[in-house]
Amino acid sequence: MYLTINRFRVRPGKEDAFEEIWTSRESKLPELDGFVEFHLFRGVSSEDATIYLSHTLWRDKAAFKAWARSQNFRGSHKGVRDHGDIYLGPPELEIYDSVQTIRASGNIG
């Protein structure tokens, strides 16, 4: 498995706008070979920012790289710069290769 995480710092009071952008957009991820799952997490809030993590799990690095070079990638990121008033700087990308997997009992896969 291959995990990518983007960490966003959202300006105070802009959380609803940020979440609306994400939850209302059309995602093509489920159609992509090697895509496993996506999550958007809301983290702690301070007087400076609210932290969000977008978490995308891929079958392998090759599947992620194919998506990152695709038209779907460009389309899903179109207009991001139009919302600069929401973010406190660009997202921070983190990438991880799976070393170990443990699943809840009864889960197959």
Secondary structure, 3 states (H helix, E strand, C coil): CEEEEEEEEECCCCHHHHHHHHHHCCCCHHHCCCEEEEEEEEEEECCCCEEEEEEEEECCHHHHHHHHCCHHHHHHCCCHHHHCCCECCCCEEEEEECCCCCCCCCCCC
